[in-house]
């Protein structure tokens, strides 16, 4: 996929934080760090959308006997099977 060059401004405090993450060896560049943050945000939003869709479906189908913890674990297990988590 072709790369698009972007320019962002951040505070000095945030720049120092990013610099620490790079210095620690977790990331090689600022860009690598930002790309990782965006990918994690995408994954989190996919998970939230999936859970919302399941909750809406469950709400429309009536009452169930599962606890919210059991439901969450079931949703996550389905997502793992589908390669979404």
Helices and strands as residue ranges (DSSP letters): H 12-23, H 30-61, H 68-81
